[in-house]
């Protein structure tokens, strides 16, 4: 039986460049060498983010319990209690104790307040451990670290899982969608990535006993942390105040604060700040006078009912006094606290705060959207990617914000304000330079405080505008670190859609930028959702704005504004990446029509949409129309940009693909060689675009029977892609798949089987039910057939056929290549049935 046609196995895959042409440019993935040659052997380390606390007051019973539980093989223990009870400080002290007593033990600190922070902590551990493939955006870094932790030969380790308060972080509800969650693990709880290994111990801190018991295996491994006893509280207050005070007054004060460590620390900071006018006695007097405020807050349901009211109320009262005092003493410091309240409590980038200070002049609540400014402020963002626009180059200053440092008066104000917040222990500067942390309850209570003065809406608007401006609008590799840093801090605004047009613009800009980043990371479903939201927002608000601003004129630009068209363009790309080619075609035609009207026929953004439409048609087997459109795009780019421009070379490569699909292999080979030569010259040998051209050249050589040369080129491309992108990146898997085709064409079926199996496993993980996945199934079936394994071949053929029909739908107008695949599979199934029956009969 003849092997499957190459078109059947190649359709759709060959448009490797298409998704990355979407923004007007080529693939820009760069990965540093994960494991530099000659690196010294790794020594055990501790990444505890806080140094030992000189004011720490030991609680011997808790410390002894920790030593006992965590001293056992695969020991797990959890400290449970209210926020501010001292759980994390106990964990910090124990972690340092372990590291000092056993220098050969790794000590890992994992922030677990959200799924994103848990994953970020594992990424940081992977970087410190220098684990291979950790920089590949499609590698599951959490699983990578988990596997390392499970290997006993790596040595002893202790992991502190801090602030594990939300059960949904570790055990998500069915069908729960979390913004920023990794699509490949949405169905697998994070709890499964905390290994039960004889060489490792885990210490959990949590406000939720339910979470603690589930993570440790039962109530015997959970210790409830109560308030300090009187003697311990006195020690803490004395250390914080740094001098002796009236013991009776101190006892009354500690009793009023219910011996809560955080409340004691806050009160001491307030007393020191106001000294000598403030003392424990005057603080206590003020505290008792504020009972009315305390009752008022509780009556407005501003307490958290999930916490013990007697404990949380005293802390809220202390913080209420502190917030009011800061506002009275220094309004700008209170404003900083208000701005901080919208961040994730951990990993707050200091440069974002500096950006807020520099932008104070135009983040005022009265700021409105101006139509003329809006027209000139931005062009197509996906066009900037290729064509060198500086519209999005707002991240060039040394501290990461987009403003010059000519006038540092705002920064001086920031340092003074931050100093006050630190003095009141509301903000902590962590070991990594330029990163702040706040206790979640501080942020929570700050927003309660803001709501009492009707300032919450104002500060949400300010935060949204700063975040929208500072989140990189270009989602390419050079901005990934910043996007990753900001992503945990977007949730406070992206889940709250603004009501007015002014804020809806900033909201849509932020969603668009986040969608771009998700797209580049290969999280296509999340990107699609974000792009759809952004597109709707732009369309709605811009149309309303232009109708109001241009009243009396026959001009409405809502749907055709570059913001709207940019989101449409990128939405079309993520739809294509998921195999939704028909819907993607409609979106690309809509974007193209709008760009031709507003930008002109030969504008780079228009030519980008033209190229993307051509690739979309190629995906569906509409080869003649695709060739016509791609030739038109190529002609325009050669005229506008020049023959050696990256965008022109992408169109050239794509034209080669459509020619090859029509059997014009000699012309296609010539074009691919031309594109390869240009890309090697302009981009370099290992650039993803160059490797794409290598891959495409190999395919056309295979189609001409030049399989030896194709194999050689594919091995070269595979080496480059594994080095640049990693072994599990979709483009790497594509090259593995193509190499399998070239190898099987030479009768090397054993090696081909391994290659197709590797491609299949990777695609199932990355894409799920997708034509590319089914191509791998089909070719693996062919290899089994050639190896005289008819039963296995039959099973895979049936799986591929069912997948095609399920993925595309029985009534869909199938592309030519998939029709061929289905017809071929049906014939092969009949043939395999006969082979199986004959084998049974004999």
KAPE-V848956 format. One record per pair of residues at least 24 apart in sequence whose C-alpha atoms are under 6 Angstrom apart, sorted by the first residue. I is the first residue (numbers start at 1). J is the second residue. Records with the same first field share a line. If there is no record, write none. Layout:
I: J / J
This chain:
8: 817 / 821
9: 775
12: 619
19: 573
23: 382 / 383 / 385
24: 382 / 383 / 385 / 386 / 608
25: 385 / 386 / 647
27: 688 / 689
29: 477
31: 724
34: 132
44: 104 / 105 / 106
45: 106
46: 106 / 107 / 108
47: 108 / 109
48: 109
49: 430 / 431
50: 431
55: 239
70: 201
73: 198
74: 196 / 197 / 198 / 200 / 201
75: 201
76: 201 / 202 / 203 / 216
77: 203 / 221 / 222
78: 203 / 204 / 205 / 212 / 222
79: 205 / 223
80: 205 / 206 / 207 / 224 / 225
81: 207 / 224 / 225
82: 207
84: 262
85: 260 / 261
86: 261
105: 156 / 157
106: 157
107: 157 / 158 / 159
108: 159
109: 159 / 160
110: 160 / 161
111: 162
112: 162 / 163 / 164
113: 163 / 164
114: 169
115: 169
133: 726
136: 725 / 726
137: 521
138: 729
146: 193
150: 197
152: 199
156: 199 / 200
157: 200
158: 200 / 201 / 202
159: 202
160: 202 / 203 / 204
161: 204
162: 204 / 205
163: 205 / 206
164: 206
165: 206 / 207 / 208
167: 211
227: 259 / 260
228: 259
233: 259
240: 268
241: 268
249: 281
253: 284
257: 314
263: 315
266: 424
269: 423 / 424
270: 424
333: 417
341: 443
342: 492
343: 489
344: 489
345: 437 / 438 / 440
346: 437
347: 435 / 436 / 437
348: 435 / 436
349: 435
350: 434 / 435
351: 399 / 400
355: 401
357: 410
363: 462
368: 502
369: 502
379: 562
380: 562 / 566
383: 605
465: 506
468: 506 / 510
473: 513
475: 516 / 517
501: 541
508: 534 / 537
524: 574
528: 571 / 574
531: 567 / 571
535: 564 / 567
538: 564
539: 564
560: 594
565: 591
585: 616
588: 613
602: 636
607: 633
620: 815
621: 815 / 816
630: 655
649: 675
665: 700
672: 697
686: 720
691: 717
707: 742
711: 742
714: 739
733: 759
756: 780
774: 800
790: 832
794: 829 / 832
